Amino acid sequence: MNRILFVYLIVVSYSISFAQPTYNVKKLYTTIVNDTAVNSYVIDTNPKAVRYDLYVRDTTVNFTGEKAKAIDINGSIPGPTLYFTEGDTAEIYVHNEMEIETSIHWHGLIIPNQYDGVPYLTTPPIKPGQTYLYKFPLVQSGTYWYHSHSGLQEQSGLNGALIIYKRPEPPMKEYTLLLSDWTNENPYEIERSLHMASDWYAIQKGSVQSYGEALTQGYFMTKLTNEWKRMLAMDVSDVYYNAFLTNGKIQQALPGLKPGDKIKLRVINGSSSTYFWLQFAGGKLTVIASDGSDVVPVDVDRMIVGVAETYDIIVTIPDNKSYEFRATSEDRTHHTSLWLGNGAKVSAPTLPTLEYFEGMKMMNDMMNMDGTMKNMGMQMSLQQMDMNTVMYPENTDTITTLNYAMLKAPFKTTLPKGPTKVLHFNLTGNMNRYVWSINNKTLSESDKILIKKGENVKIILYNGTMMRHPMHLHGHYFRVLNGHGDYDPLKNVIDIMPMEIDTIEFAARYYGDWFFHCHILYHMMSGMGRIFSYEDSPQNPEIPDPKEALQHFYSDDRMFHPMVRVGLESSGSDGEAMLANTRFQFQTEWHVGINKMKGYEDETEFGKYLDPMQWWFPYIGWDVRNWNTSGHDKNLFGQSNTADKRKVLVAGVQYTLPMLVIADGRIDTQGKLRFQLMRDDIPITARLRLNLMVNTDRESMVGFRYIITKYFGISTHYDSDMGYGAGITLNY
């Protein structure tokens, strides 16, 4: 019986017996290098249950010369690698020694629903001081991993590798690499900053694409077109990371290898939001498995591994030298390395800096004025056409790069016969406000997708955004329909590139609720996910109040994020404070004049963003003002001007115009109309910003801000109420 049928015919239910045949691992070859074992195995047939105890603790680390808070497991980041053999029973005790709740999800494993580890959906959160037992049979083999599914804990280091050996496992040297991205910043600050459209990370990465840079590099019209179409600058990643790590270190070494040795590298992308380019200085990469499932071996020069994907790769040591296996972040800011072999070091090629303006030019050609993508008459799929190549300075014509069309299963993967349910998922998003969704609805705005046991589910995925999305299905393998027919490969994560249409299908053979989501952590938290729910499933004993638990589960993309900006200048103080989530926003702005231009004003608004791109923002609020400076009896509508004194309620609507200008029309309770045009943060250079405002009450403002740090800048501006001023601006 082939492996796929073995997986499908295992009945994963509450009545599973845990006393089933198992196979014991005996080590033939072990070399300890940097606390990591390189092992080859044969298998005997002694049944066993395998127990691990995982202690989750708060800790402090120093990966980059700066101390930062983190979460470790058993004192290490990443956590310990868990080893099993296909047929084992896993007994994993997770002890939460933190002061907040946590969870563990067993990524890629086919296990009983109540142990999948998604808090409030399948498994209860592990409260502070509690221990939770995950106990499940292992019906598969391959390279997998585990990580927290609670908030942003994965970004703080709460993950580890999980290896399940075959029966029997062919003897071979091997090494497991868990790649991760590391930031010294609090992950919640990252999430908040992304929602507030801060471009501090672009400054750190050198990807601002300001007007000054566009002018000096000959792309001024490209930049102008970009903003005319109401788009932000081109980028391939959202976050600047201080370091990228291999098993918790920037550099690892594995010297105990000789010329001609072959070694299997089990590569796990355990990052929160980073894609990695993989290269080997010693020659080809032979890909033999993806997401734990075998594929027919394929040789490539390089490959990109999406967030949460795993690959088994064989490399050969060609000589008495130390060869670099390098993982470079897609934005090419840093890399992490494993050095294989002895002797003089041979480095992998350094990937040059991305040509962002070429990417911007491409993006302009692909986008409509309404923010949607054009129908280009093409149907790209399976990573076969990487549009980002326009940004690659290196010559890719002679480089063989892995894509999904190259993957072929060595066994038949055809689904059992049954009715087919077809779903169309359009991956949607709004970079301006950092809202990520499916079919223009976030997770909390959508209903569960009901499926029936015994049917086959086909999902047609279209990526209508300018970002890649690694979509992961919990608890199931799916087939990637890539033209190999009965031998289409199995995966549990599929990377959907911009403008791609890909089709996957899986057999609905289990029970319960299963999460399907983008595995970029900040996209998932913003709402890019769905729940597949089996009809007529038994009550999950781990979730006694499913309605209440579901509302808790939905809270991630409903979360409100604060922002404050305060200017302290010689003419007085102005600023704004905001509390916003994916749809709603509460905002207040104030101006306080001193010296000759004394006075104050407060404008407060509460509203909801509408339409898929959220260009429209109707609001209500109030305006309280006391100045004696306008000198104008009438506004531009011919009405008596209340720019000096007013205390009114207001209702209005804002709309984002081309060039990202906010048009604001309102009426107040005195019947006075006001129309205003405003644009903040026009990027003149990488750090210099221009702010503009003018309205029909004859008020105007022009100002500059030079960004020193994420939270501090130098500013100057002219305001028709406050006059000229210079000082500092504080941001949060």
Secondary structure by P-SEA (a helix, b strand, c coil): ccaaaaaaaccccccccccccbbbbbbcbbbbcccccccccccccbbbbbbbbbbbbbbccccccbbbbbccccccccccbbbbccccccbbbbbbcccccccccccccccccccccccccccccccccbbbbbbbbbcccccccccccccccccccccbbbbbbcccccccccccccccccccccaaaaaaaaaaccaaaaaaacccccaaaaaaaccaaaaaaaaaacccccccccccccccccccccccccccccccbbbbbbccccccbbbbbbbbccbbbbbcccccccccbbbbcbbbbcccbbbbbbbbbcccbbbbbcccccccccbbbbbccccbbbbcccccccaaaaaaaaaaacccccccccccccccccccccccccccccccccbbbbccccccccccccccccbbbbbbbbbcccccccccccccccccccccccccccbbbbbbbbbcccccccccccccccccccccccccccccbbbbcccbbbbbbbbccccccccccccaaaaaaaccbbbbbbcccccccccccaaaaaaaaaccccbbbbbbbbbbcccbbbbccccccccbbbbbbbbbbccccccbbbbbbbbccccccccccccccccccccccccccccccccccccccccccccbbbbbccccbbbbbbcccccbbbbbbbcccccccccbbbbbbbccccccccbbbbbccccbbbbcccccccccbbbbbbcc
